[in-house]
Amino acid sequence: MFRRFCHWLLTGVLHFQIVDTVEKPSKYIIALAPHTSNWDFFYGQLYSHAMGIKGNFLMKKEWFFWPLGPLFRKMGGIPVFRSKKTSLTDQLADAAISRDKFILCITPEGTRKLQPTWKRGFYYIALKAKIPILLYGMDYKNKRIVCTKSILPTGNVEEEMCEIKKYFEAFQGKHPAQFTTGL
């Protein structure tokens, strides 16, 4: 029931189109871009509930204050402590390897602000765990959520990051001036 409600809200009320042609294995990383607004989280949650996707997401630790912290954790949120050097990438890759199901959403830009240098943690998690990266575009201009490409990392980081960035050039975030692929 909740799934149908979320689908109706996203597509019927908010008029977003879902263009999703990539097969979903039991383990994968979702790379979501452009990330230019807090609204991306709202639409992402609606989409995941509408499609029955139960996964985790990374979010800066500053959002995990009372009462939001327990709520975000229950929703699958994992706080990121950006000021500390942690082995979060390795921990997440190990979790992906050891579990039967693993879905993790990451925004490669790492922030809602203009960021030409993208984070590569999502790539290294997928590479170490030998799982695909599904590329999801949030296209506010055309009111679409699009996933038509996946990449299984081979270790050729520069070439594959360039391929990933080129895919996302087709999408416009809520605040277009805050997005760049850096290409």
N, CA, C and O of each residue as an XYZ file, in Angstrom:
732
protein
N       0.821     -1.202      0.000
C       0.000      0.000      0.000
C       0.865      1.268      0.000
O       0.648      2.190     -0.786
N       1.856      1.285      0.909
C       2.741      2.450      0.987
C       3.530      2.599     -0.314
O       3.771      3.712     -0.780
N       3.922      1.480     -0.886
C       4.671      1.499     -2.142
C       3.841      2.152     -3.246
O       4.342      2.996     -3.988
N       2.577      1.761     -3.351
C       1.690      2.344     -4.372
C       1.459      3.833     -4.120
O       1.396      4.630     -5.056
N       1.333      4.200     -2.827
C       1.145      5.607     -2.488
C       2.356      6.427     -2.936
O       2.196      7.493     -3.531
N       3.563      5.937     -2.656
C       4.781      6.657     -3.043
C       4.883      6.772     -4.556
O       5.280      7.816     -5.074
N       4.530      5.710     -5.267
C       4.559      5.746     -6.728
C       3.564      6.769     -7.258
O       3.887      7.552     -8.152
N       2.365      6.764     -6.712
C       1.338      7.728     -7.121
C       1.783      9.154     -6.826
O       1.605     10.044     -7.658
N       2.362      9.381     -5.642
C       2.814     10.725     -5.269
C       3.914     11.200     -6.215
O       3.881     12.335     -6.690
N       4.879     10.337     -6.487
C       6.012     10.713     -7.330
C       5.607     10.939     -8.779
O       6.000     11.933     -9.390
N       4.826     10.026     -9.323
C       4.495     10.106    -10.748
C       3.171     10.824    -11.029
O       3.054     11.550    -12.016
N       2.184     10.621    -10.170
C       0.862     11.205    -10.414
C       0.720     12.634     -9.925
O       0.146     13.479    -10.613
N       1.238     12.903     -8.746
C       1.087     14.242     -8.164
C       2.258     15.151     -8.549
O       2.053     16.286     -8.980
N       3.476     14.649     -8.392
C       4.669     15.451     -8.664
C       5.105     15.369    -10.125
O       5.992     16.110    -10.550
N       4.491     14.479    -10.889
C       4.683     14.350    -12.338
C       6.112     14.002    -12.749
O       6.585     14.448    -13.795
N       6.795     13.212    -11.934
C       8.108     12.713    -12.314
C       7.934     11.439    -13.117
O       7.082     10.606    -12.807
N       8.745     11.293    -14.146
C       8.753     10.084    -14.960
C       9.903      9.206    -14.472
O      10.988      9.701    -14.167
N       9.659      7.916    -14.403
C      10.696      6.962    -14.026
C      11.167      6.257    -15.287
O      10.390      5.598    -15.977
N      12.464      6.411    -15.577
C      13.079      5.742    -16.715
C      14.178      4.852    -16.132
O      15.279      5.316    -15.833
N      13.861      3.580    -15.979
C      14.754      2.661    -15.285
C      14.830      1.360    -16.078
O      13.920      0.532    -16.026
N      15.932      1.194    -16.816
C      16.049      0.037    -17.701
C      17.153     -0.938    -17.277
O      17.410     -1.919    -17.975
N      17.797     -0.679    -16.155
C      18.925     -1.505    -15.723
C      18.459     -2.581    -14.748
O      17.718     -2.305    -13.804
N      18.907     -3.808    -14.991
C      18.576     -4.919    -14.108
C      19.196     -4.692    -12.734
O      20.316     -4.194    -12.620
N      18.455     -5.064    -11.696
C      18.915     -4.875    -10.318
C      19.414     -6.203     -9.758
O      18.615     -7.096     -9.479
N      20.732     -6.341     -9.591
C      21.246     -7.550     -8.939
C      20.992     -7.473     -7.434
O      20.388     -6.510     -6.962
N      21.431     -8.446     -6.696
C      21.206     -8.428     -5.247
C      22.163     -7.480     -4.519
O      21.913     -7.095     -3.377
N      23.261     -7.104     -5.188
C      24.226     -6.176     -4.583
C      24.632     -5.133     -5.613
O      24.999     -5.477     -6.737
N      24.567     -3.859     -5.237
C      25.013     -2.793     -6.129
C      25.131     -1.469     -5.380
O      24.595     -1.286     -4.287
N      25.861     -0.554     -6.023
C      25.993      0.821     -5.553
C      25.127      1.683     -6.459
O      25.127      1.498     -7.676
N      24.396      2.616     -5.884
C      23.674      3.623     -6.659
C      24.508      4.901     -6.600
O      24.741      5.447     -5.522
N      24.951      5.370     -7.756
C      25.609      6.681     -7.846
C      24.527      7.645     -8.335
O      24.031      7.518     -9.454
N      24.169      8.603     -7.491
C      23.070      9.533     -7.782
C      23.629     10.937     -7.994
O      24.328     11.473     -7.135
N      23.314     11.524     -9.147
C      23.750     12.888     -9.453
C      22.760     13.479    -10.458
O      22.041     12.719    -11.108
N      22.697     14.763    -10.604
C      23.317     15.794     -9.797
C      22.691     15.859     -8.399
O      21.518     15.545     -8.198
N      23.512     16.273     -7.461
C      23.032     16.463     -6.084
C      23.219     17.939     -5.749
O      24.302     18.364     -5.345
N      22.143     18.720     -5.924
C      22.239     20.171     -5.749
C      21.249     20.730     -4.726
O      21.212     21.938     -4.492
N      20.446     19.848     -4.116
C      19.384     20.318     -3.227
C      19.028     19.236     -2.213
O      19.206     18.045     -2.469
N      18.523     19.669     -1.057
C      18.012     18.703     -0.085
C      16.785     17.972     -0.625
O      16.440     16.899     -0.132
N      16.131     18.535     -1.622
C      14.980     17.875     -2.234
C      15.380     16.559     -2.888
O      14.534     15.679     -3.047
N      16.640     16.400     -3.271
C      17.105     15.148     -3.868
C      16.837     13.973     -2.922
O      16.460     12.885     -3.357
N      17.036     14.207     -1.635
C      16.792     13.161     -0.637
C      15.315     12.772     -0.626
O      14.977     11.588     -0.612
N      14.448     13.769     -0.632
C      12.999     13.520     -0.623
C      12.582     12.703     -1.844
O      11.883     11.699     -1.711
N      13.011     13.133     -3.036
C      12.640     12.416     -4.258
C      13.283     11.035     -4.300
O      12.673     10.075     -4.770
N      14.506     10.936     -3.812
C      15.180      9.640     -3.760
C      14.457      8.655     -2.856
O      14.315      7.479     -3.192
N      14.001      9.140     -1.709
C      13.250      8.272     -0.798
C      11.908      7.865     -1.408
O      11.506      6.706     -1.304
N      11.218      8.807     -2.038
C       9.958      8.466     -2.712
C      10.197      7.399     -3.771
O       9.461      6.416     -3.857
N      11.239      7.606     -4.579
C      11.557      6.654     -5.640
C      11.862      5.274     -5.060
O      11.316      4.272     -5.523
N      12.720      5.217     -4.063
C      13.110      3.913     -3.517
C      11.919      3.188     -2.903
O      11.807      1.969     -3.036
N      11.034      3.912     -2.238
C       9.831      3.275     -1.690
C       8.884      2.844     -2.812
O       8.292      1.766     -2.753
N       8.746      3.688     -3.826
C       7.856      3.364     -4.950
C       8.330      2.128     -5.699
O       7.514      1.363     -6.213
N       9.647      1.926     -5.765
C      10.215      0.811     -6.513
C      10.537     -0.391     -5.627
O      10.980     -1.428     -6.121
N      10.314     -0.254     -4.325
C      10.580     -1.363     -3.413
C      12.064     -1.607     -3.174
O      12.469     -2.732     -2.880
N      12.867     -0.576     -3.295
C      14.313     -0.694     -3.078
C      14.615     -0.367     -1.622
O      14.336      0.735     -1.151
N      15.188     -1.340     -0.914
C      15.547     -1.133      0.492
C      17.054     -1.164      0.606
O      17.675     -2.225      0.545
N      17.632      0.007      0.772
C      19.080      0.099      0.848
C      19.513      1.112      1.884
O      18.721      1.580      2.702
N      20.780      1.434      1.827
C      21.353      2.415      2.733
C      21.795      3.638      1.937
O      21.855      3.607      0.708
N      22.097      4.691      2.644
C      22.613      5.902      2.018
C      23.598      6.555      2.978
O      23.502      6.393      4.195
N      24.537      7.288      2.417
C      25.500      8.027      3.214
C      25.025      9.464      3.355
O      24.480     10.051      2.420
N      25.243     10.019      4.545
C      24.830     11.394      4.822
C      25.797     11.965      5.852
O      26.237     11.260      6.760
N      26.126     13.253      5.704
C      27.080     13.828      6.649
C      26.532     13.753      8.072
O      25.332     13.905      8.302
N      27.417     13.521      8.997
C      27.045     13.249     10.390
C      26.275     14.396     11.033
O      25.538     14.177     11.995
N      26.430     15.599     10.525
C      25.732     16.750     11.107
C      24.213     16.610     11.059
O      23.513     17.259     11.838
N      23.696     15.784     10.169
C      22.249     15.577     10.076
C      21.725     14.578     11.106
O      20.513     14.422     11.250
N      22.612     13.908     11.814
C      22.190     12.854     12.738
C      22.031     13.383     14.169
O      22.565     12.803     15.115
N      21.295     14.483     14.313
C      20.976     15.041     15.624
C      19.548     14.630     15.988
O      18.768     14.243     15.118
N      19.215     14.715     17.263
C      17.878     14.383     17.728
C      16.882     15.389     17.194
O      17.184     16.580     17.257
N      15.744     15.029     16.685
C      15.174     13.692     16.548
C      15.447     13.057     15.180
O      14.999     11.940     14.921
N      16.178     13.757     14.299
C      16.386     13.233     12.952
C      17.338     12.031     12.905
O      17.165     11.137     12.077
N      18.331     12.008     13.784
C      19.323     10.939     13.771
C      18.716      9.545     13.816
O      18.986      8.729     12.935
N      17.894      9.253     14.833
C      17.277      7.916     14.881
C      16.392      7.627     13.657
O      16.336      6.492     13.185
N      15.712      8.645     13.156
C      14.866      8.472     11.973
C      15.715      8.138     10.744
O      15.394      7.205     10.007
N      16.796      8.894     10.519
C      17.663      8.624      9.369
C      18.301      7.243      9.462
O      18.430      6.546      8.455
N      18.699      6.846     10.672
C      19.288      5.510     10.835
C      18.264      4.423     10.499
O      18.590      3.434      9.843
N      17.030      4.616     10.952
C      15.968      3.644     10.668
C      15.693      3.561      9.164
O      15.340      2.501      8.645
N      15.859      4.688      8.476
C      15.643      4.731      7.025
C      16.816      4.126      6.253
O      16.720      3.921      5.043
N      17.923      3.841      6.943
C      19.092      3.269      6.277
C      20.278      4.204      6.203
O      21.264      3.908      5.528
N      20.191      5.331      6.890
C      21.269      6.311      6.856
C      22.518      5.867      7.593
O      22.449      5.263      8.663
N      23.651      6.176      7.004
C      24.953      5.905      7.604
C      25.662      7.248      7.723
O      25.942      7.887      6.709
N      25.959      7.690      8.958
C      26.628      8.986      9.107
C      28.078      8.938      8.623
O      28.795      7.966      8.861
N      28.494     10.008      7.939
C      29.866     10.129      7.442
C      30.556     11.228      8.238
O      30.095     12.368      8.276
N      31.656     10.871      8.865
C      32.470     11.813      9.627
C      33.590     12.275      8.696
O      34.642     11.642      8.613
N      33.352     13.386      7.998
C      34.285     13.838      6.963
C      35.590     14.382      7.522
O      36.601     14.394      6.819
N      35.589     14.833      8.777
C      36.808     15.401      9.350
C      37.777     14.325      9.823
O      38.954     14.610     10.046
N      37.301     13.101      9.979
C      38.145     12.006     10.465
C      38.559     11.105      9.307
O      37.797     10.871      8.369
N      39.786     10.611      9.404
C      40.248      9.615      8.440
C      39.790      8.251      8.949
O      40.341      7.719      9.912
N      38.788      7.700      8.299
C      38.281      6.382      8.688
C      38.406      5.440      7.498
O      38.713      5.866      6.385
N      38.177      4.213      7.734
C      38.226      3.225      6.652
C      36.807      2.880      6.208
O      36.488      1.713      5.978
N      35.960      3.900      6.091
C      34.560      3.676      5.738
C      34.426      2.946      4.402
O      33.581      2.063      4.261
N      35.246      3.306      3.435
C      35.196      2.645      2.126
C      35.450      1.144      2.281
O      34.714      0.323      1.734
N      36.493      0.795      3.027
C      36.799     -0.627      3.240
C      35.707     -1.319      4.047
O      35.345     -2.459      3.757
N      35.186     -0.636      5.052
C      34.120     -1.225      5.875
C      32.885     -1.529      5.030
O      32.276     -2.591      5.160
N      32.524     -0.578      4.160
C      31.346     -0.772      3.312
C      31.583     -1.861      2.269
O      30.682     -2.648      1.979
N      32.776     -1.910      1.709
C      33.099     -2.968      0.747
C      33.045     -4.335      1.427
O      32.521     -5.293      0.858
N      33.585     -4.423      2.640
C      33.539     -5.692      3.381
C      32.097     -6.094      3.695
O      31.746     -7.272      3.634
N      31.264     -5.099      4.032
C      29.846     -5.389      4.289
C      29.178     -5.911      3.021
O      28.380     -6.847      3.077
N      29.502     -5.306      1.880
C      28.921     -5.750      0.607
C      29.336     -7.187      0.291
O      28.534     -7.977     -0.206
N      30.576     -7.513      0.579
C      31.080     -8.861      0.303
C      30.399     -9.892      1.196
O      30.054    -10.982      0.741
N      30.209     -9.548      2.457
C      29.704    -10.530      3.423
C      28.185    -10.704      3.409
O      27.687    -11.718      3.897
N      27.452     -9.764      2.874
C      25.988     -9.851      2.885
C      25.439    -10.482      1.609
O      26.082    -10.470      0.559
N      24.235    -11.033      1.732
C      23.546    -11.589      0.562
C      22.933    -10.480     -0.284
O      22.848    -10.597     -1.507
N      22.503     -9.396      0.378
C      21.932     -8.241     -0.315
C      22.654     -6.998      0.165
O      22.952     -6.857      1.351
N      22.932     -6.100     -0.763
C      23.625     -4.860     -0.402
C      23.281     -3.799     -1.432
O      23.585     -3.950     -2.615
N      22.651     -2.731     -0.983
C      22.338     -1.589     -1.843
C      22.746     -0.339     -1.076
O      22.316     -0.127      0.058
N      23.573      0.479     -1.698
C      24.069      1.693     -1.056
C      24.001      2.835     -2.049
O      24.529      2.733     -3.156
N      23.346      3.931     -1.654
C      23.245      5.121     -2.500
C      24.274      6.154     -2.050
O      24.376      6.486     -0.869
N      25.029      6.647     -3.018
C      26.064      7.648     -2.753
C      25.967      8.739     -3.814
O      25.735      8.449     -4.988
N      26.145      9.982     -3.406
C      26.235     11.085     -4.359
C      27.726     11.356     -4.597
O      28.426     11.799     -3.687
N      28.208     11.093     -5.804
C      29.641     11.214     -6.078
C      30.231     12.600     -5.807
O      31.418     12.717     -5.502
N      29.415     13.642     -5.916
C      29.937     14.988     -5.661
C      30.263     15.182     -4.181
O      31.141     15.972     -3.832
N      29.554     14.459     -3.314
C      29.803     14.543     -1.881
C      29.240     15.781     -1.213
O      29.405     15.948     -0.005
N      28.585     16.647     -1.955
C      28.032     17.889     -1.410
C      26.991     18.434     -2.379
O      26.936     18.030     -3.541
N      26.163     19.361     -1.885
C      25.172     20.003     -2.756
C      25.767     21.214     -3.474
O      25.151     21.757     -4.390
N      26.947     21.630     -3.064
C      27.597     22.799     -3.672
C      28.371     22.386     -4.919
O      28.616     21.202     -5.152
N      28.748     23.379     -5.713
C      29.535     23.137     -6.914
C      30.832     22.425     -6.548
O      31.611     22.925     -5.736
N      31.063     21.257     -7.148
C      32.229     20.442     -6.795
C      32.769     19.757     -8.048
O      32.261     18.707     -8.443
N      33.787     20.335     -8.676
C      34.337     19.717     -9.890
C      35.134     18.436     -9.623
O      35.292     17.606    -10.518
N      35.631     18.276     -8.399
C      36.384     17.074     -8.046
C      35.479     16.135     -7.277
O      35.145     16.391     -6.121
N      35.083     15.050     -7.915
C      34.152     14.108     -7.304
C      34.866     13.128     -6.391
O      36.030     12.794     -6.611
N      34.167     12.676     -5.373
C      34.663     11.631     -4.482
C      34.676     10.316     -5.249
O      33.868     10.109     -6.155
N      35.594      9.430     -4.882
C      35.711      8.164     -5.594
C      35.420      6.958     -4.705
O      35.584      5.816     -5.135
N      34.993      7.203     -3.482
C      34.721      6.110     -2.559
C      33.731      5.109     -3.112
O      33.918      3.903     -2.950
N      32.675      5.585     -3.764
C      31.658      4.693     -4.322
C      32.289      3.738     -5.334
O      31.929      2.563     -5.406
N      33.240      4.265     -6.118
C      33.921      3.453     -7.119
C      34.764      2.363     -6.446
O      34.728      1.201     -6.852
N      35.513      2.747     -5.422
C      36.401      1.793     -4.752
C      35.634      0.745     -3.945
O      36.085     -0.394     -3.820
N      34.487      1.122     -3.401
C      33.635      0.131     -2.717
C      33.197     -0.934     -3.726
O      33.317     -2.134     -3.480
N      32.685     -0.459     -4.869
C      32.211     -1.383     -5.905
C      33.356     -2.234     -6.459
O      33.179     -3.426     -6.710
N      34.511     -1.632     -6.647
C      35.660     -2.364     -7.178
C      36.086     -3.470     -6.221
O      36.268     -4.616     -6.635
N      36.246     -3.135     -4.950
C      36.688     -4.120     -3.969
C      35.654     -5.238     -3.796
O      36.017     -6.408     -3.673
N      34.369     -4.874     -3.788
C      33.301     -5.852     -3.570
C      32.896     -6.584     -4.859
O      32.124     -7.542     -4.827
N      33.434     -6.111     -5.993
C      33.101     -6.699     -7.302
C      31.603     -6.640     -7.591
O      30.988     -7.622     -8.007
N      31.038     -5.454     -7.357
C      29.613     -5.235     -7.617
C      29.453     -4.052     -8.569
O      30.338     -3.200     -8.645
N      28.332     -3.987     -9.298
C      28.139     -2.896    -10.258
C      27.727     -1.581     -9.593
O      27.220     -1.541     -8.472
N      27.972     -0.522    -10.340
C      27.514      0.819     -9.975
C      26.383      1.155    -10.935
O      26.589      1.179    -12.148
N      25.194      1.414    -10.408
C      24.065      1.828    -11.232
C      24.008      3.349    -11.207
O      24.013      3.957    -10.136
N      23.956      3.958    -12.373
C      23.991      5.418    -12.488
C      22.565      5.966    -12.553
O      21.816      5.683    -13.488
N      22.212      6.751    -11.545
C      20.878      7.347    -11.442
C      20.982      8.860    -11.603
O      21.680      9.529    -10.841
N      20.285      9.386    -12.596
C      20.256     10.820    -12.836
C      18.973     11.441    -12.310
O      17.876     10.962    -12.598
N      19.120     12.519    -11.529
C      17.972     13.320    -11.065
C      17.835     14.487    -12.035
O      18.622     15.432    -11.985
N      16.862     14.426    -12.897
C      16.691     15.439    -13.938
C      15.466     16.296    -13.629
O      14.341     15.949    -13.988
N      15.708     17.422    -12.954
C      14.601     18.301    -12.574
C      14.018     19.021    -13.777
O      12.814     19.275    -13.816
N      14.844     19.355    -14.759
C      14.358     20.084    -15.932
C      13.265     19.291    -16.646
O      12.229     19.844    -17.016
N      13.503     17.995    -16.835
C      12.537     17.149    -17.536
C      11.700     16.291    -16.599
O      10.935     15.438    -17.048
N      11.847     16.518    -15.282
C      11.112     15.799    -14.246
C      11.216     14.285    -14.454
O      10.220     13.588    -14.648
N      12.469     13.806    -14.404
C      12.723     12.386    -14.605
C      13.749     11.881    -13.593
O      14.651     12.606    -13.174
N      13.584     10.634    -13.222
C      14.609      9.904    -12.494
C      15.019      8.788    -13.443
O      14.203      7.948    -13.823
N      16.309      8.790    -13.825
C      16.764      7.947    -14.922
C      17.899      7.023    -14.495
O      18.877      7.459    -13.886
N      17.754      5.743    -14.823
C      18.844      4.779    -14.660
C      18.871      3.905    -15.905
O      18.088      2.965    -16.042
N      19.795      4.236    -16.817
C      19.904      3.484    -18.063
C      21.307      2.933    -18.273
O      21.626      2.441    -19.356
N      22.154      3.014    -17.236
C      23.533      2.554    -17.396
C      24.066      2.016    -16.075
O      23.772      2.544    -15.003
N      24.847      0.964    -16.179
C      25.581      0.465    -15.021
C      27.013      0.176    -15.454
O      27.293     -0.068    -16.628
N      27.895      0.210    -14.488
C      29.322     -0.032    -14.743
C      29.828     -1.008    -13.702
O      29.567     -0.845    -12.510
N      30.547     -2.016    -14.145
C      31.245     -2.914    -13.234
C      32.707     -2.475    -13.261
O      33.396     -2.696    -14.257
N      33.189     -1.857    -12.184
C      34.550     -1.309    -12.190
C      35.612     -2.377    -12.461
O      35.527     -3.504    -11.974
N      36.615     -1.984    -13.253
C      37.720     -2.880    -13.592
C      39.025     -2.452    -12.942
O      40.002     -3.201    -12.936
N      39.035     -1.235    -12.390
C      40.270     -0.699    -11.824
C      40.862      0.398    -12.693
O      41.812      1.067    -12.286
N      40.309      0.591    -13.894
C      40.747      1.670    -14.757
C      40.003      2.939    -14.315
O      39.072      3.393    -14.981
N      40.429      3.490    -13.192
C      39.694      4.541    -12.488
C      39.454      5.780    -13.347
O      38.320      6.247    -13.456
N      40.504      6.311    -13.951
C      40.361      7.569    -14.702
C      39.377      7.423    -15.862
O      38.507      8.273    -16.054
N      39.514      6.358    -16.624
C      38.639      6.147    -17.777
C      37.193      5.930    -17.348
O      36.271      6.494    -17.939
N      37.000      5.114    -16.321
C      35.636      4.809    -15.890
C      34.989      5.987    -15.163
O      33.777      6.172    -15.276
N      35.752      6.784    -14.424
C      35.184      7.992    -13.804
C      34.767      8.988    -14.886
O      33.746      9.662    -14.753
N      35.550      9.077    -15.945
C      35.199      9.947    -17.068
C      33.900      9.471    -17.721
O      33.048     10.288    -18.071
N      33.745      8.170    -17.884
C      32.520      7.592    -18.455
C      31.313      7.895    -17.562
O      30.237      8.238    -18.053
N      31.504      7.764    -16.260
C      30.435      8.049    -15.301
C      30.039      9.522    -15.373
O      28.852      9.845    -15.432
N      31.025     10.410    -15.370
C      30.742     11.850    -15.425
C      30.035     12.239    -16.721
O      29.127     13.071    -16.707
N      30.439     11.649    -17.828
C      29.795     11.950    -19.108
C      28.320     11.553    -19.090
O      27.480     12.251    -19.657
N      28.009     10.437    -18.441
C      26.611     10.008    -18.330
C      25.772     11.085    -17.633
O      24.658     11.389    -18.058
N      26.317     11.648    -16.571
C      25.557     12.612    -15.771
C      25.446     13.997    -16.403
O      24.657     14.817    -15.933
N      26.206     14.277    -17.445
C      26.109     15.579    -18.112
C      24.740     15.816    -18.730
O      24.375     16.962    -18.991
N      23.982     14.766    -18.966
C      22.660     14.876    -19.596
C      21.570     15.333    -18.631
O      20.440     15.576    -19.052
N      21.891     15.453    -17.348
C      20.862     15.755    -16.349
C      21.074     17.130    -15.727
O      22.199     17.613    -15.597
N      19.954     17.743    -15.347
C      19.999     19.066    -14.729
C      19.444     18.982    -13.318
O      18.301     18.570    -13.117
N      20.244     19.368    -12.351
C      19.818     19.373    -10.959
C      18.841     20.494    -10.670
O      18.577     21.342    -11.523
N      18.316     20.489     -9.475
C      17.358     21.530     -9.068
C      17.997     22.917     -9.157
O      17.340     23.888     -9.530
N      19.273     22.998     -8.814
C      20.032     24.251     -8.904
C      21.193     24.016     -9.871
O      22.293     23.667     -9.441
N      20.959     24.203    -11.177
C      21.946     23.847    -12.201
C      23.322     24.480    -12.016
O      24.327     23.869    -12.379
N      23.390     25.680    -11.464
C      24.677     26.360    -11.299
C      25.550     25.665    -10.242
O      26.741     25.962    -10.138
N      24.976     24.755     -9.467
C      25.708     24.063     -8.423
C      26.197     22.683     -8.861
O      26.639     21.891     -8.029
N      26.122     22.391    -10.150
C      26.542     21.063    -10.636
C      27.545     21.190    -11.759
O      27.372     21.981    -12.686
N      28.592     20.402    -11.664
C      29.547     20.250    -12.749
C      30.150     18.857    -12.663
O      30.302     18.297    -11.577
N      30.485     18.316    -13.807
C      31.184     17.029    -13.818
C      32.689     17.250    -13.732
O      33.443     16.315    -13.463
N      33.127     18.486    -13.961
C      34.551     18.788    -13.918
C      35.284     18.363    -15.174
O      36.513     18.417    -15.222
N      34.546     17.939    -16.195
C      35.202     17.538    -17.461
C      35.487     18.734    -18.332
O      36.031     18.586    -19.426
